[in-house]
Amino acid sequence: MTESFTGTVPTVGDDAPVVARFCPSPTGNPHVGMARTALFSWAFARHHGGRFVFRIEDTDASRDNQESYELLLDVMRWLGLDWDEGVEVGGPNGPYRQSERMDVYADVAQRLLDAGLAYKAYDTAEELQERRDAARAAGRPSGYDGLHRDLTSEQQAAYEAEGRQPVIRFMMPAKDWTFDDLVRGPITFGAENVQDFVIVRANGQPLYTLTNPTDDALMGITHVLRGEDILSSTPRQIALYEAFAQIGVGQGFIPRFGHLPYVMGQGNKKLSKRDPESNLLGYREQGFLPEGLLNYLALLGWSLPSVDGVERDIFTLAEMVPAFEISRVNPNPARFDLKKCEAVNGDHVRLLDVDELCVRLAPHLQAAGLVHEPITADEHATLTAAAPLVHERISLLTEAVAMLRFLFVDEDAFSIDETDRAKQLDDKGRQVVGAALAALEAIGETTEWSCATIEGALRVALVDEMGLKPRLAFGPVRVATTGSRISPPLFESLELLGRTRSLDRLRAAL
Ligand code: GLU
């Protein structure tokens, strides 16, 4: 049996310049868990004045795709998580797409074989299954039993003559593995639980088990932050680092690892990539602000330290960076709460000034076909006047689109919500609309058409003269002119809509 070496490779020191990374696989739509990992790694790098590497792990041609790759870049840019090295920006350790680094992995695998640190294994799937079942039945660990560790070259040749294609397995040194997790503290995996594992498939395809630590080593990554779901691969990666030091791959140190807590969704089940609330692009479409979403993602396992006993959960990235101590990350599962996420976003909407709010709203109005691209000067003026009316009332930008539709929609495309029409524009409602029309016709030609004159006229006609309660008085007018019971404040809305359009809509409702 090849002797297991016992490496004495040091773990990276606390004073080493930090290099952190985010290295997703481009499968499917970018999801919330990914963004949380990216954010924490990014904040960690920035907190320590270090470098942030963005690498793409696309070695599985059957699952990875270009569209998903582009979406990942798009989402990282939208979130504003910039990287110092990586795809598109380049850097000294490129290329940063694993699909372009296949020769690197082939070389490392070969060197591991040559050094006797890995070996070819010829077991068929059925043989492996049989032995696993037997091990389970006997109460032994069911991982690989090492049967092909020490095949002679004759035995190997005989398997090859049978037409078997070998996988390459890394030979785990027989020892326990302990590391000091940045989030969870010391963790030990017993030797019996970490068996020899496959690093290259029979078809020659290198696996995550090899490519990820190889690149982390070659790119000088000092701190690996990632989801708890990968915790079990860490002892294997540490073993590989020890092997790398022997064959001269990397920089001769083992990185620190930190495993971020699970994110739980509905019903206290782990949030899955496939859950609708996982889909990051959905957040952008619904009008989340990147700063709002990032703030909420930061709260999935972390919080700003309280100041004088005061907790604060609304903060910006600029505030997060200096405060981001990894030791504050809570190892317990975090709960994803969509309502809270929306509320946090609403608070960030409130933090924008009106001009900035208009900038953020414009693409959503454009997507709804309500303003031109680029927005015209007239539309911009209307938006600037209208934005303050929705500023306090929305959590998501798309809510503003719904509220402001009445203002931007072409007159022939204006319509009234049918449920609201049924409720508000019955006989009684139309009577109110008729009175409002008469009152409003009287203003605006010689007097000014303004919020104050509109309010004055409607109060006299509907509240004083008809004796209606304000809610009953203004509901029908609101539905007739804005198309919905949910709109910005009525008098301001009518002022912005203008006299002609307001009166036309009241007439049409009759
Ligand atoms: N490509 C891996 C993933 O997306 C990276 C895991 C890691 O950070 O090591 O799960």
Residues whose N, C-alpha, C, O or C-beta is under 5 A from the ligand:
A	BS01	LIG	C23 P24 S25 E57 N212 L225 R226
